[in-house]
């Protein structure tokens, strides 16, 4: 059993209340120390009393922490042992887990620079750089303490919140109890690299403790599904990362054969588990030929255990997989199943099941179905007409659009509920330095203040 204590002001925290983390087959893997709300409140109060490290020290520590994350030992695990453990408990294929873990390392190294594109060009980071008699804008934190409810579907979610450390926040992380290894390893690496115990805390907890983290923080980042969005969407102090409902649109002048590789990759890459995987494909004209080609490609993916380097599909406990298949069957009523719910569960014979892809064709752009996002390669394909407008594409994290219509691209960019628009053969999961995900995190964390100094 891997021991995962809390990492708190003053060192490690081990509670009487423990929770066992199992892999998808039910095998015990690790023990978490569950922090109660009162303890969390006290720990975060200690963090609040701590002044942030100077800017240069934060930059240097983040740069070092990224390397430490990829090379050191934490909780008795070297990097490869950590990757295997994270893959087993999350069900994410091991090759995907390893790739995302390395991306976390790179994101931490770049965290300081990654936050800068959000800074207004006229705003300074430090008031002391302003000259006497000069009126200027200062980029300033909106608070001091940042809480994070991490998700457990993939390590990559931990590449974002270190930007808050770069900006001077103290951070408290509630790891997912589904995959607590990445957060533990990253907090340990940050501390080894020069951040103090009070700068960043790892606080495994239950739902009551999770609420306390949000209540004790000035601002919070929360990952989750529609229920989480409903709970926090009205709270201006909470930045919600909810379902992606990512989509692809092809207009009539496009030959889908030219784009099939990008479309299938957008559906299946990352095990289909990410918010940036394509949930829906809309086609101006007859959607059936493209749907058949997508289904044929996805049908050929072999169901393998996640520890197999060739694995592409995610795995779950078999009962959970059957529940997912039942949900798909109910939601697919009235559609044409090319890869239906009846073939989704691939029993691996050890209590686990891989989730085979599902492909359904709709008669029209039904928004409820098009926005049904599940943590495996599940795609809904529908015909689209100009008279439908951009309504069926609303509420999307990413829309990749294949079109020659500049006005349509402009309409997509103008739609407030669409976060990102990629034109041409760009996979929906594409990311790059300086490219916002759901806006810049720093847009939420920072504000500009006016400042004038008159010396003497």
Phi, psi and omega in degrees: 000129179275127181272121179241084179287164169294149175245107195228170172305125183099353177126231183257153179231124175238122185259164174291328180274117181243153175230132181273131175261125180248160172278182185294343177269359180091006179283127179298135183241319188207164175239128176260140170271116185272117181275131178282162183304319182297318179296319179299316179300318180291318180297316182287331174296322177295320177299320183296329182285352184266132175283148179293153173297154175301155186305313183297323178292322178297315180299314182295320182293321178295319179300317180288321184298324179299319178290319180299319180304321185271351187232342189267184176246135176220138183055031180078009185245126167282180188300313183293323177295321176297316180300316180297318181295315181296322178295316183297317185279331181272336186080003177284134180308143188296324180294323177291318178301314181298315181297317180291324178298319177294326176293326174299314178305314181293322181293324179292317177302322185265005190303317182296312181291328182292334179282340189289327179302340179280346184285128176305141187297335182268358185263140177263152177282332190226125182297336183289348177277349180285138179276154178300134181085001183261132172266129184212172175254142178243131176279117191230147177293146175274357180188190181239333189237126186242125177256145181228125168260102184279151173267167185242014184281338181195148179300332188303337180297339182275005175278349187265309191296337175302342175299331177294321174297320179302326183272002174101002176288150161270143192233136174241123185253126166262109181287155170293135176285351175283321178216087184269358189287319185296314180297318179298314182296320182290317178297318177299319180294319179298320179291319178296330184276351176133350174284145181278164179303325182284343183286323185213128184236148178245113191233083172299136183198176179263193184295322179294319177294325178297318177297325179293322178300316178294318182292324183278340182275155172285319179221155183217151174245124185232130176256146177168183181270200184299328179294322178291319177301315181297323183290320190247355188299334180270002183260112183291348179269000182241126176263111186263125170257098184258204180301146181277320182049046185286144188223161175233139178231132173241127177270170196297330183282355182272141172265110185299337180298330179289342188240005186299320181300314181295320181295311181295320179297322179294331180281317193256338181301151181065025180071009184070012188266351189266157178294343180265002172285144181291124177265331184218147174233125178247138186230127174283114185109211184281116182276346189298314182298316178296318180300318180296320180292320177297313180299320180296318178295313184289330179299332185278357180285126183280139176278115183227155174295151187296337180283352176282127183299340180271354186297139177241326186272149176282162177235155177217164168306143190299325179293322176295320179297320178295324178295320177299314180298321177297321178295317179300316181300317180293316182291334184277002180305130179089000178255172173259119182273116172269322167230100190268179182297334184294342181247005184294317187277116176250097183297122179270358173085005182229024183094353179250157174223136168279150181259106178289155182297151175238135180226123180230142180253130180261159176278342180197174185282076177283109187298324180299315179288317181299334181262013178277102183256127180231158188274053172194173183290093181232118186229143180246126186242131186218150171288151181224141178236155180304328180292341175289336182063205181266006180307313181292349182259358180294164177060045181240136174290318179224139166236116169267124185238128174258105185198157170258004187270101180297324181295322178295317178300317178298319179297320179296318179292330180280344183285117185299332185273001175255121187278322185219141178233123177246125181256128178095195188284062179249119179297149185295338182272003185301140174216160180200159176302132179086356179265120180293154177267284171242067195076173174279137174302323181294337173301326181276325187276337191237162173215168176254141177238145173282144182214134175226135175237136174232107183267150173081000000 
